[in-house]
Amino acid sequence: KGIVGGFTELIDYTKDHFETEEALMKKLDYPELKKHRKEHKELVNLLRDVRKQFKRESKSLGDFDYDVAKHWLTIHADWFSVHLVHSDKDFGAFLNEKGIE
């Protein structure tokens, strides 16, 4: 399985999570759904790109590349901090306005 398999599982889990969240947003007519969906797609594409990079690196190096991992962790942390602090927080406020806690 290795790191590439782990990324495949992470991508699958992330897509499932986002689909569930987006279905709820659609059901509640969340006005920022299109923007939110775009952000989700950006992360899934980023994860796919990193998985490709790990595939290339592991073939040429035959081992785990810590520079690739460090780069991915930095981008991933940045994306999540921005997404959680802004987009998900806005959705939470929308839910509260609808009386959903």
FISE-48667 format. One record per residue (C-alpha): residue in one letter; x negated, y, z negated. Coordinates in nm, 3 decimals. Layout:
residues N
A / X / Y / Z
...
END
This chain:
residues 101
K / 0.000 / 0.000 / 0.000
G / -0.261 / 0.255 / -0.104
I / -0.240 / 0.631 / -0.080
V / -0.071 / 0.631 / 0.263
G / 0.200 / 0.394 / 0.138
G / 0.243 / 0.610 / -0.168
F / 0.300 / 0.912 / 0.054
T / 0.557 / 0.718 / 0.257
E / 0.747 / 0.639 / -0.063
L / 0.718 / 1.002 / -0.177
I / 0.852 / 1.124 / 0.157
D / 1.146 / 0.881 / 0.143
Y / 1.229 / 0.979 / -0.215
T / 1.198 / 1.350 / -0.136
K / 1.425 / 1.320 / 0.167
D / 1.689 / 1.131 / -0.037
H / 1.674 / 1.391 / -0.315
F / 1.705 / 1.680 / -0.071
E / 1.994 / 1.516 / 0.117
T / 2.185 / 1.475 / -0.210
E / 2.117 / 1.834 / -0.311
E / 2.214 / 1.968 / 0.032
A / 2.537 / 1.763 / 0.034
L / 2.635 / 1.927 / -0.295
M / 2.549 / 2.269 / -0.154
K / 2.762 / 2.203 / 0.154
K / 3.053 / 2.079 / -0.057
L / 3.042 / 2.399 / -0.264
D / 2.993 / 2.627 / 0.040
Y / 2.661 / 2.754 / -0.090
P / 2.582 / 3.062 / 0.123
E / 2.204 / 2.999 / 0.123
L / 2.228 / 2.636 / 0.240
K / 2.064 / 2.700 / 0.576
K / 1.764 / 2.873 / 0.414
H / 1.737 / 2.607 / 0.145
R / 1.753 / 2.327 / 0.402
K / 1.472 / 2.496 / 0.597
E / 1.253 / 2.502 / 0.285
H / 1.321 / 2.134 / 0.225
K / 1.230 / 2.051 / 0.584
E / 0.904 / 2.246 / 0.547
L / 0.801 / 2.035 / 0.248
V / 0.888 / 1.706 / 0.418
N / 0.685 / 1.814 / 0.721
L / 0.398 / 1.913 / 0.494
L / 0.405 / 1.573 / 0.327
R / 0.402 / 1.403 / 0.665
D / 0.105 / 1.612 / 0.776
V / -0.088 / 1.523 / 0.462
R / -0.006 / 1.155 / 0.510
K / -0.148 / 1.177 / 0.865
Q / -0.457 / 1.345 / 0.730
F / -0.505 / 1.071 / 0.471
K / -0.466 / 0.809 / 0.746
R / -0.735 / 0.979 / 0.955
E / -0.969 / 1.032 / 0.660
S / -0.934 / 0.678 / 0.529
K / -1.016 / 0.536 / 0.872
S / -1.327 / 0.749 / 0.915
L / -1.447 / 0.744 / 0.554
G / -1.306 / 0.413 / 0.444
D / -1.227 / 0.565 / 0.107
F / -1.017 / 0.818 / -0.078
D / -1.104 / 1.179 / 0.010
Y / -1.084 / 1.401 / -0.298
D / -1.103 / 1.723 / -0.093
V / -0.788 / 1.623 / 0.096
A / -0.618 / 1.534 / -0.232
K / -0.719 / 1.864 / -0.392
H / -0.593 / 2.058 / -0.090
W / -0.263 / 1.872 / -0.095
L / -0.213 / 1.922 / -0.468
T / -0.274 / 2.296 / -0.434
I / -0.025 / 2.335 / -0.149
H / 0.228 / 2.109 / -0.318
A / 0.208 / 2.297 / -0.648
D / 0.243 / 2.632 / -0.470
W / 0.545 / 2.515 / -0.271
F / 0.720 / 2.374 / -0.577
S / 0.654 / 2.675 / -0.796
V / 0.799 / 2.911 / -0.536
H / 1.090 / 2.682 / -0.450
L / 1.184 / 2.609 / -0.811
V / 1.143 / 2.964 / -0.938
H / 1.338 / 3.122 / -0.655
S / 1.555 / 2.893 / -0.445
D / 1.657 / 2.635 / -0.705
K / 1.706 / 2.905 / -0.968
D / 1.937 / 3.092 / -0.729
F / 2.134 / 2.773 / -0.669
G / 2.161 / 2.722 / -1.044
A / 2.303 / 3.071 / -1.083
F / 2.551 / 2.996 / -0.803
L / 2.660 / 2.679 / -0.984
N / 2.706 / 2.873 / -1.307
E / 2.923 / 3.128 / -1.126
K / 3.139 / 2.835 / -1.011
G / 3.169 / 2.719 / -1.373
I / 2.931 / 2.426 / -1.326
E / 2.655 / 2.383 / -1.579
END
